Amino acid sequence: MLRSFETETDKSSGITFDGEALWIGSTYSREIVRCSATTGPGSPLAKSRPRPAAPPAATAQVDGFQAGEVLGSKALGTGAHGQEWKDGKLWFAVPPSREVYRVDPKT
């Protein structure tokens, strides 16, 4: 092990390195978190925000991305898995959508 640090991810699944930063799939919040590979979440690359409290189960009427935002790991489904960095693009799979995505993080 070269280095370790805590991240803001919720049940991480997949990680890749773009030459300067790490891209980590936060499975149940449906986010992809970018953080410095040398300093971790304390760097300017990491975002810091409080997680919203989950509503009572009887009133939880949310779908898709919002479910992850509101319910966290209690929401159905998952986000990105198996990140890969190639030629300046971020690739990842999202099992519930049965899709593989290629994104340009600059745009």
The first five atom37 places (N, CA, C, CB, O) and aatype in JSON, in Angstrom:
{
  "aatype": [12, 10, 1, 15, 13, 6, 16, 6, 16, 3, 11, 15, 15, 7, 9, 16, 13, 3, 7, 6, 0, 10, 17, 9, 7, 15, 16, 18, 15, 1, 6, 9, 19, 1, 4, 15, 0, 16, 16, 7, 14, 7, 15, 14, 10, 0, 11, 15, 1, 14, 1, 14, 0, 0, 14, 14, 0, 0, 16, 0, 5, 19, 3, 7, 13, 5, 0, 7, 6, 19, 10, 7, 15, 11, 0, 10, 7, 16, 7, 0, 8, 7, 5, 6, 17, 11, 3, 7, 11, 10, 17, 13, 0, 19, 14, 14, 15, 1, 6, 19, 18, 1, 19, 3, 14, 11, 16],
  "atom_mask": [
    [1, 1, 1, 1, 1],
    [1, 1, 1, 1, 1],
    [1, 1, 1, 1, 1],
    [1, 1, 1, 1, 1],
    [1, 1, 1, 1, 1],
    [1, 1, 1, 1, 1],
    [1, 1, 1, 1, 1],
    [1, 1, 1, 1, 1],
    [1, 1, 1, 1, 1],
    [1, 1, 1, 1, 1],
    [1, 1, 1, 1, 1],
    [1, 1, 1, 1, 1],
    [1, 1, 1, 1, 1],
    [1, 1, 1, 0, 1],
    [1, 1, 1, 1, 1],
    [1, 1, 1, 1, 1],
    [1, 1, 1, 1, 1],
    [1, 1, 1, 1, 1],
    [1, 1, 1, 0, 1],
    [1, 1, 1, 1, 1],
    [1, 1, 1, 1, 1],
    [1, 1, 1, 1, 1],
    [1, 1, 1, 1, 1],
    [1, 1, 1, 1, 1],
    [1, 1, 1, 0, 1],
    [1, 1, 1, 1, 1],
    [1, 1, 1, 1, 1],
    [1, 1, 1, 1, 1],
    [1, 1, 1, 1, 1],
    [1, 1, 1, 1, 1],
    [1, 1, 1, 1, 1],
    [1, 1, 1, 1, 1],
    [1, 1, 1, 1, 1],
    [1, 1, 1, 1, 1],
    [1, 1, 1, 1, 1],
    [1, 1, 1, 1, 1],
    [1, 1, 1, 1, 1],
    [1, 1, 1, 1, 1],
    [1, 1, 1, 1, 1],
    [1, 1, 1, 0, 1],
    [1, 1, 1, 1, 1],
    [1, 1, 1, 0, 1],
    [1, 1, 1, 1, 1],
    [1, 1, 1, 1, 1],
    [1, 1, 1, 1, 1],
    [1, 1, 1, 1, 1],
    [1, 1, 1, 1, 1],
    [1, 1, 1, 1, 1],
    [1, 1, 1, 1, 1],
    [1, 1, 1, 1, 1],
    [1, 1, 1, 1, 1],
    [1, 1, 1, 1, 1],
    [1, 1, 1, 1, 1],
    [1, 1, 1, 1, 1],
    [1, 1, 1, 1, 1],
    [1, 1, 1, 1, 1],
    [1, 1, 1, 1, 1],
    [1, 1, 1, 1, 1],
    [1, 1, 1, 1, 1],
    [1, 1, 1, 1, 1],
    [1, 1, 1, 1, 1],
    [1, 1, 1, 1, 1],
    [1, 1, 1, 1, 1],
    [1, 1, 1, 0, 1],
    [1, 1, 1, 1, 1],
    [1, 1, 1, 1, 1],
    [1, 1, 1, 1, 1],
    [1, 1, 1, 0, 1],
    [1, 1, 1, 1, 1],
    [1, 1, 1, 1, 1],
    [1, 1, 1, 1, 1],
    [1, 1, 1, 0, 1],
    [1, 1, 1, 1, 1],
    [1, 1, 1, 1, 1],
    [1, 1, 1, 1, 1],
    [1, 1, 1, 1, 1],
    [1, 1, 1, 0, 1],
    [1, 1, 1, 1, 1],
    [1, 1, 1, 0, 1],
    [1, 1, 1, 1, 1],
    [1, 1, 1, 1, 1],
    [1, 1, 1, 0, 1],
    [1, 1, 1, 1, 1],
    [1, 1, 1, 1, 1],
    [1, 1, 1, 1, 1],
    [1, 1, 1, 1, 1],
    [1, 1, 1, 1, 1],
    [1, 1, 1, 0, 1],
    [1, 1, 1, 1, 1],
    [1, 1, 1, 1, 1],
    [1, 1, 1, 1, 1],
    [1, 1, 1, 1, 1],
    [1, 1, 1, 1, 1],
    [1, 1, 1, 1, 1],
    [1, 1, 1, 1, 1],
    [1, 1, 1, 1, 1],
    [1, 1, 1, 1, 1],
    [1, 1, 1, 1, 1],
    [1, 1, 1, 1, 1],
    [1, 1, 1, 1, 1],
    [1, 1, 1, 1, 1],
    [1, 1, 1, 1, 1],
    [1, 1, 1, 1, 1],
    [1, 1, 1, 1, 1],
    [1, 1, 1, 1, 1],
    [1, 1, 1, 1, 1],
    [1, 1, 1, 1, 1]
  ],
  "atom_positions": [
    [[0.84, -1.17, 0.0], [0.0, 0.0, 0.0], [0.89, 1.24, 0.0], [-0.96, -0.01, 1.22], [1.82, 1.35, 0.8]],
    [[0.61, 2.16, -0.9], [1.37, 3.4, -0.98], [0.75, 4.52, -0.14], [1.5, 3.84, -2.42], [1.45, 5.33, 0.45]],
    [[-0.59, 4.55, -0.12], [-1.3, 5.64, 0.56], [-2.74, 5.22, 0.77], [-1.22, 6.97, -0.27], [-3.27, 4.44, -0.01]],
    [[-3.38, 5.72, 1.79], [-4.8, 5.47, 1.99], [-5.44, 6.71, 2.61], [-5.02, 4.22, 2.9], [-4.78, 7.47, 3.32]],
    [[-6.73, 6.9, 2.33], [-7.48, 8.01, 2.9], [-8.96, 7.73, 2.73], [-7.09, 9.35, 2.24], [-9.37, 6.97, 1.85]],
    [[-9.77, 8.37, 3.57], [-11.22, 8.26, 3.49], [-11.72, 9.12, 2.33], [-11.88, 8.7, 4.82], [-11.11, 10.14, 2.0]],
    [[-12.83, 8.71, 1.72], [-13.44, 9.51, 0.66], [-14.89, 9.8, 1.02], [-13.35, 8.78, -0.71], [-15.41, 9.28, 2.01]],
    [[-15.54, 10.62, 0.22], [-16.95, 10.94, 0.43], [-17.86, 9.98, -0.32], [-17.24, 12.38, 0.0], [-19.04, 10.28, -0.53]],
    [[-17.35, 8.85, -0.73], [-18.15, 7.91, -1.5], [-19.0, 7.03, -0.6], [-17.25, 7.05, -2.37], [-18.71, 6.84, 0.58]],
    [[-20.07, 6.49, -1.2], [-20.99, 5.61, -0.49], [-20.89, 4.24, -1.14], [-22.47, 6.16, -0.53], [-21.47, 4.01, -2.2]],
    [[-20.16, 3.33, -0.52], [-19.93, 1.98, -1.04], [-19.24, 2.04, -2.41], [-21.27, 1.2, -1.13], [-19.84, 1.71, -3.44]],
    [[-18.01, 2.46, -2.41], [-17.24, 2.63, -3.65], [-17.22, 1.37, -4.5], [-15.81, 3.03, -3.32], [-17.17, 0.25, -4.0]],
    [[-17.28, 1.59, -5.81], [-17.19, 0.48, -6.75], [-16.51, 0.97, -8.01], [-18.6, -0.1, -7.06], [-17.14, 1.6, -8.86]],
    [[-15.26, 0.69, -8.13], [-14.49, 1.09, -9.29], [-13.66, 2.33, -9.02], [0.0, 0.0, 0.0], [-14.1, 3.26, -8.35]],
    [[-12.44, 2.3, -9.56], [-11.52, 3.42, -9.39], [-10.59, 3.45, -10.59], [-10.72, 3.31, -8.05], [-10.19, 2.4, -11.11]],
    [[-10.24, 4.64, -11.03], [-9.26, 4.78, -12.1], [-8.42, 6.02, -11.84], [-9.95, 4.86, -13.5], [-8.79, 6.86, -11.02]],
    [[-7.3, 6.12, -12.53], [-6.34, 7.2, -12.35], [-6.13, 7.89, -13.69], [-4.98, 6.67, -11.79], [-5.87, 7.23, -14.69]],
    [[-6.26, 9.23, -13.73], [-6.12, 9.96, -14.99], [-4.75, 10.6, -15.19], [-7.18, 11.03, -15.07], [-4.56, 11.39, -16.11]],
    [[-3.81, 10.26, -14.33], [-2.47, 10.83, -14.41], [-2.21, 11.83, -13.29], [0.0, 0.0, 0.0], [-1.06, 12.12, -12.97]],
    [[-3.28, 12.36, -12.69], [-3.12, 13.26, -11.55], [-4.18, 13.05, -10.47], [-3.16, 14.7, -12.02], [-3.94, 13.32, -9.3]],
    [[-5.35, 12.58, -10.87], [-6.44, 12.43, -9.91], [-7.06, 11.03, -10.01], [-7.52, 13.5, -10.14], [-6.91, 10.33, -11.01]],
    [[-7.76, 10.66, -8.93], [-8.5, 9.41, -8.9], [-9.97, 9.71, -9.18], [-8.33, 8.69, -7.53], [-10.5, 10.72, -8.75]],
    [[-10.61, 8.81, -9.92], [-12.05, 8.86, -10.18], [-12.64, 7.62, -9.52], [-12.39, 8.91, -11.75], [-12.25, 6.5, -9.85]],
    [[-13.56, 7.83, -8.58], [-14.1, 6.73, -7.78], [-15.62, 6.71, -7.92], [-13.68, 6.87, -6.29], [-16.28, 7.74, -7.74]],
    [[-16.18, 5.55, -8.23], [-17.63, 5.42, -8.31], [-18.23, 5.31, -6.92], [0.0, 0.0, 0.0], [-17.88, 4.42, -6.14]],
    [[-19.14, 6.24, -6.6], [-19.87, 6.19, -5.34], [-21.2, 5.49, -5.66], [-20.09, 7.65, -4.71], [-22.17, 6.14, -6.04]],
    [[-21.21, 4.19, -5.49], [-22.27, 3.34, -6.0], [-23.67, 3.79, -5.63], [-22.06, 1.97, -5.52], [-24.53, 3.91, -6.5]],
    [[-23.93, 4.02, -4.34], [-25.31, 4.27, -3.94], [-25.72, 5.74, -3.9], [-25.52, 3.69, -2.61], [-26.91, 6.02, -3.79]],
    [[-24.79, 6.67, -3.99], [-25.19, 8.07, -4.13], [-25.22, 8.46, -5.6], [-24.23, 9.0, -3.34], [-25.57, 9.58, -5.95]],
    [[-24.85, 7.51, -6.48], [-24.87, 7.7, -7.93], [-24.02, 8.89, -8.36], [-26.29, 7.88, -8.42], [-24.45, 9.71, -9.17]],
    [[-22.82, 8.96, -7.82], [-21.87, 10.02, -8.16], [-20.56, 9.4, -8.58], [-21.66, 10.99, -6.97], [-20.26, 8.25, -8.25]],
    [[-19.78, 10.16, -9.31], [-18.39, 9.81, -9.56], [-17.58, 10.93, -8.94], [-18.08, 9.63, -11.11], [-17.68, 12.09, -9.34]],
    [[-16.78, 10.57, -7.96], [-16.01, 11.54, -7.19], [-14.59, 11.61, -7.73], [-16.01, 11.17, -5.69], [-13.95, 10.58, -7.93]],
    [[-14.1, 12.81, -7.95], [-12.72, 13.04, -8.38], [-11.96, 13.61, -7.2], [-12.64, 13.99, -9.63], [-12.39, 14.6, -6.6]],
    [[-10.83, 13.0, -6.86], [-10.03, 13.53, -5.77], [-8.55, 13.38, -6.09], [-10.36, 12.82, -4.45], [-8.17, 12.52, -6.89]],
    [[-7.74, 14.2, -5.47], [-6.3, 14.18, -5.68], [-5.74, 12.82, -5.28], [-5.62, 15.3, -4.9], [-6.07, 12.28, -4.22]],
    [[-4.88, 12.28, -6.12], [-4.26, 10.99, -5.81], [-3.17, 11.14, -4.75], [-3.67, 10.36, -7.08], [-2.76, 10.15, -4.15]],
    [[-2.7, 12.35, -4.52], [-1.64, 12.55, -3.55], [-2.13, 13.05, -2.2], [-0.64, 13.51, -4.09], [-1.55, 12.7, -1.17]],
    [[-3.18, 13.86, -2.19], [-3.63, 14.42, -0.92], [-5.03, 13.98, -0.52], [-3.59, 15.91, -0.98], [-5.46, 14.27, 0.59]],
    [[-5.74, 13.28, -1.4], [-7.07, 12.78, -1.07], [-8.12, 13.87, -0.98], [0.0, 0.0, 0.0], [-7.97, 14.93, -1.59]],
    [[-9.17, 13.62, -0.22], [-10.31, 14.53, -0.17], [-10.03, 15.9, 0.4], [-11.38, 13.91, 0.6], [-10.84, 16.81, 0.22]],
    [[-8.92, 16.08, 1.1], [-8.61, 17.39, 1.65], [-8.14, 18.38, 0.59], [0.0, 0.0, 0.0], [-7.9, 19.55, 0.89]],
    [[-8.0, 17.92, -0.64], [-7.5, 18.78, -1.71], [-8.62, 19.64, -2.28], [-6.86, 17.95, -2.82], [-9.79, 19.37, -2.01]],
    [[-8.28, 20.68, -3.05], [-9.31, 21.5, -3.68], [-10.16, 20.73, -4.69], [-8.66, 22.69, -4.36], [-11.22, 21.22, -5.09]],
    [[-9.73, 19.55, -5.12], [-10.49, 18.78, -6.09], [-11.71, 18.11, -5.46], [-9.6, 17.73, -6.73], [-12.69, 17.83, -6.15]],
    [[-11.65, 17.86, -4.18], [-12.76, 17.15, -3.52], [-13.85, 18.13, -3.13], [-12.25, 16.39, -2.28], [-13.57, 19.22, -2.63]],
    [[-15.09, 17.73, -3.35], [-16.2, 18.57, -2.92], [-16.62, 18.14, -1.53], [-17.39, 18.5, -3.9], [-16.52, 16.96, -1.18]],
    [[-17.08, 19.07, -0.76], [-17.52, 18.76, 0.59], [-18.95, 19.26, 0.75], [-16.57, 19.38, 1.65], [-19.22, 20.45, 0.58]],
    [[-19.85, 18.36, 1.08], [-21.24, 18.75, 1.29], [-21.87, 17.75, 2.23], [-22.02, 18.82, -0.06], [-21.52, 16.57, 2.21]],
    [[-22.79, 18.19, 3.05], [-23.45, 17.26, 3.96], [-24.43, 16.38, 3.2], [-24.18, 18.01, 5.08], [-25.04, 16.82, 2.23]],
    [[-24.59, 15.15, 3.63], [-25.58, 14.24, 3.05], [-26.94, 14.59, 3.62], [-25.21, 12.75, 3.34], [-27.07, 14.78, 4.83]],
    [[-27.99, 14.67, 2.77], [-29.32, 14.95, 3.3], [-29.84, 13.78, 4.12], [-30.29, 15.26, 2.16], [-29.5, 12.62, 3.86]],
    [[-30.65, 14.09, 5.11], [-31.24, 13.04, 5.94], [-32.31, 12.31, 5.13], [-31.85, 13.63, 7.24], [-33.01, 12.93, 4.33]],
    [[-32.44, 11.03, 5.34], [-33.45, 10.23, 4.63], [-34.83, 10.54, 5.2], [-33.15, 8.71, 4.73], [-34.99, 10.65, 6.41]],
    [[-35.84, 10.7, 4.32], [-37.19, 10.93, 4.82], [-37.77, 9.63, 5.38], [-38.11, 11.48, 3.7], [-37.23, 8.55, 5.11]],
    [[-38.85, 9.72, 6.15], [-39.49, 8.48, 6.62], [-39.89, 7.61, 5.44], [-40.73, 8.81, 7.5], [-40.28, 8.14, 4.39]],
    [[-39.81, 6.31, 5.58], [-40.08, 5.39, 4.48], [-41.44, 5.61, 3.84], [-39.98, 3.96, 4.97], [-41.58, 5.45, 2.62]],
    [[-42.44, 5.97, 4.61], [-43.79, 6.14, 4.07], [-43.9, 7.33, 3.13], [-44.77, 6.3, 5.2], [-44.82, 7.37, 2.3]],
    [[-42.98, 8.31, 3.24], [-43.06, 9.5, 2.38], [-41.97, 9.52, 1.32], [-42.96, 10.75, 3.22], [-41.86, 10.5, 0.58]],
    [[-41.18, 8.46, 1.22], [-40.07, 8.44, 0.27], [-40.58, 8.16, -1.14], [-39.02, 7.38, 0.67], [-40.66, 7.0, -1.55]],
    [[-40.93, 9.21, -1.87], [-41.42, 9.09, -3.25], [-40.4, 9.71, -4.2], [-42.81, 9.77, -3.41], [-40.63, 10.79, -4.73]],
    [[-39.29, 9.04, -4.41], [-38.24, 9.57, -5.27], [-37.8, 8.51, -6.26], [-37.04, 10.07, -4.44], [-37.92, 7.31, -5.98]],
    [[-37.29, 8.93, -7.4], [-36.82, 8.01, -8.43], [-35.43, 8.41, -8.91], [-37.8, 7.97, -9.61], [-34.98, 9.53, -8.68]],
    [[-34.76, 7.46, -9.6], [-33.5, 7.74, -10.28], [-32.45, 8.38, -9.4], [0.0, 0.0, 0.0], [-32.25, 7.98, -8.26]],
    [[-31.77, 9.4, -9.95], [-30.67, 10.05, -9.24], [-31.14, 10.63, -7.91], [-30.07, 11.15, -10.11], [-30.42, 10.56, -6.92]],
    [[-32.35, 11.2, -7.9], [-32.85, 11.8, -6.68], [-32.97, 10.77, -5.55], [-34.2, 12.46, -6.93], [-32.79, 11.12, -4.38]],
    [[-33.25, 9.54, -5.89], [-33.33, 8.5, -4.86], [-31.99, 8.36, -4.15], [-33.76, 7.15, -5.47], [-31.94, 8.23, -2.93]],
    [[-30.91, 8.4, -4.91], [-29.59, 8.32, -4.31], [-29.28, 9.54, -3.46], [0.0, 0.0, 0.0], [-28.68, 9.42, -2.4]],
    [[-29.69, 10.71, -3.94], [-29.47, 11.94, -3.18], [-30.22, 11.92, -1.86], [-29.88, 13.14, -4.0], [-29.68, 12.35, -0.84]],
    [[-31.46, 11.44, -1.86], [-32.3, 11.48, -0.67], [-32.11, 10.27, 0.22], [-33.74, 11.58, -1.07], [-32.0, 10.41, 1.44]],
    [[-32.06, 9.09, -0.37], [-32.04, 7.86, 0.42], [-30.67, 7.26, 0.63], [-32.91, 6.85, -0.21], [-30.51, 6.37, 1.46]],
    [[-29.67, 7.72, -0.12], [-28.33, 7.16, 0.02], [-28.33, 5.67, -0.27], [0.0, 0.0, 0.0], [-28.9, 5.25, -1.28]],
    [[-27.69, 4.88, 0.59], [-27.57, 3.44, 0.32], [-28.89, 2.69, 0.47], [-26.55, 2.85, 1.24], [-28.93, 1.49, 0.17]],
    [[-29.97, 3.34, 0.93], [-31.27, 2.67, 1.03], [-32.04, 2.72, -0.29], [-32.1, 3.31, 2.13], [-33.06, 2.06, -0.42]],
    [[-31.55, 3.5, -1.26], [-32.24, 3.61, -2.55], [-31.99, 2.36, -3.38], [-31.76, 4.87, -3.32], [-30.95, 1.7, -3.24]],
    [[-32.93, 2.02, -4.25], [-32.78, 0.88, -5.14], [-31.8, 1.22, -6.25], [-34.14, 0.45, -5.74], [-31.64, 2.38, -6.62]],
    [[-31.14, 0.2, -6.79], [-30.24, 0.4, -7.91], [-28.87, 0.92, -7.49], [0.0, 0.0, 0.0], [-28.6, 1.15, -6.31]],
    [[-28.04, 1.1, -8.49], [-26.67, 1.54, -8.23], [-26.23, 2.53, -9.29], [-25.7, 0.33, -8.18], [-26.94, 2.78, -10.27]],
    [[-25.07, 3.09, -9.08], [-24.48, 4.03, -10.04], [-23.34, 3.38, -10.79], [0.0, 0.0, 0.0], [-23.4, 2.2, -11.15]],
    [[-22.29, 4.16, -11.03], [-21.17, 3.74, -11.87], [-20.34, 2.62, -11.24], [-20.28, 4.92, -12.16], [-20.14, 2.57, -10.02]],
    [[-19.86, 1.75, -12.11], [-18.95, 0.66, -11.73], [-17.83, 0.61, -12.77], [-19.71, -0.73, -11.65], [-18.0, 1.06, -13.9]],
    [[-16.69, 0.07, -12.37], [-15.62, -0.23, -13.32], [-15.1, 0.94, -14.12], [0.0, 0.0, 0.0], [-15.0, 0.85, -15.34]],
    [[-14.77, 2.04, -13.47], [-14.25, 3.2, -14.18], [-12.94, 2.88, -14.88], [-14.06, 4.36, -13.22], [-12.13, 2.08, -14.4]],
    [[-12.75, 3.53, -16.02], [-11.51, 3.39, -16.78], [-11.21, 4.73, -17.45], [-11.61, 2.25, -17.85], [-12.11, 5.37, -17.99]],
    [[-9.96, 5.16, -17.41], [-9.52, 6.4, -18.04], [-8.74, 6.05, -19.29], [-8.65, 7.28, -17.07], [-7.78, 5.28, -19.22]],
    [[-9.14, 6.59, -20.45], [-8.42, 6.32, -21.7], [-8.55, 7.52, -22.62], [-8.97, 5.04, -22.38], [-9.65, 7.99, -22.91]],
    [[-7.41, 8.01, -23.09], [-7.36, 9.1, -24.06], [-8.18, 10.32, -23.62], [-7.86, 8.62, -25.42], [-8.89, 10.92, -24.42]],
    [[-8.07, 10.68, -22.35], [-8.75, 11.87, -21.84], [-10.24, 11.71, -21.59], [0.0, 0.0, 0.0], [-10.92, 12.7, -21.31]],
    [[-10.74, 10.51, -21.69], [-12.18, 10.25, -21.47], [-12.34, 9.27, -20.31], [-12.86, 9.68, -22.77], [-11.49, 8.41, -20.07]],
    [[-13.45, 9.42, -19.6], [-13.79, 8.53, -18.5], [-14.87, 7.56, -18.97], [-14.27, 9.34, -17.24], [-15.92, 7.98, -19.44]],
    [[-14.61, 6.29, -18.84], [-15.54, 5.23, -19.22], [-16.04, 4.57, -17.95], [-14.87, 4.19, -20.18], [-15.28, 4.4, -17.0]],
    [[-17.34, 4.19, -17.92], [-17.88, 3.47, -16.77], [-19.16, 2.76, -17.17], [-18.13, 4.42, -15.58], [-19.84, 3.16, -18.12]],
    [[-19.48, 1.72, -16.44], [-20.72, 0.97, -16.66], [-21.71, 1.29, -15.55], [-20.44, -0.58, -16.73], [-21.32, 1.5, -14.4]],
    [[-23.0, 1.33, -15.91], [-24.07, 1.52, -14.93], [-25.04, 0.35, -15.11], [-24.81, 2.92, -15.1], [-25.88, 0.38, -16.01]],
    [[-24.93, -0.68, -14.26], [-25.74, -1.88, -14.44], [-27.25, -1.66, -14.57], [-25.51, -2.77, -13.31], [-27.85, -2.29, -15.45]],
    [[-27.91, -0.8, -13.76], [-29.35, -0.66, -13.93], [-29.77, -0.14, -15.31], [-29.88, 0.27, -12.87], [-30.85, -0.48, -15.79]],
    [[-28.92, 0.68, -15.94], [-29.28, 1.2, -17.26], [-28.79, 0.28, -18.38], [-28.68, 2.6, -17.45], [-29.13, 0.48, -19.55]],
    [[-27.99, -0.73, -18.01], [-27.42, -1.66, -18.99], [-26.66, -0.92, -20.08], [-28.53, -2.51, -19.62], [-26.75, -1.26, -21.26]],
    [[-25.9, 0.08, -19.67], [-25.15, 0.93, -20.59], [-23.71, 1.09, -20.11], [-25.82, 2.3, -20.72], [-23.41, 1.01, -18.92]],
    [[-22.83, 1.31, -21.08], [-21.46, 1.73, -20.81], [-21.37, 3.16, -21.33], [-20.38, 0.76, -21.48], [-21.76, 3.43, -22.47]],
    [[-20.86, 4.06, -20.52], [-20.8, 5.47, -20.87], [-19.36, 5.92, -21.08], [-21.46, 6.32, -19.8], [-18.44, 5.43, -20.43]],
    [[-19.18, 6.87, -22.01], [-17.9, 7.55, -22.2], [-18.2, 9.03, -22.03], [-17.24, 7.23, -23.61], [-19.03, 9.58, -22.76]],
    [[-17.54, 9.68, -21.09], [-17.75, 11.09, -20.86], [-16.46, 11.85, -20.95], [-18.39, 11.32, -19.51], [-15.38, 11.32, -20.66]],
    [[-16.56, 13.1, -21.36], [-15.43, 14.01, -21.37], [-15.58, 14.89, -20.14], [-15.35, 14.86, -22.71], [-16.43, 15.79, -20.14]],
    [[-14.79, 14.67, -19.1], [-14.95, 15.43, -17.87], [-14.77, 16.95, -18.04], [-13.98, 14.93, -16.86], [-15.22, 17.72, -17.19]],
    [[-14.13, 17.37, -19.11], [-13.93, 18.81, -19.33], [-15.22, 19.49, -19.8], [-12.82, 19.03, -20.36], [-15.4, 20.69, -19.59]],
    [[-16.11, 18.72, -20.43], [-17.35, 19.33, -20.93], [-18.57, 18.76, -20.25], [-17.47, 19.14, -22.43], [-19.69, 19.17, -20.55]]
  ]
}
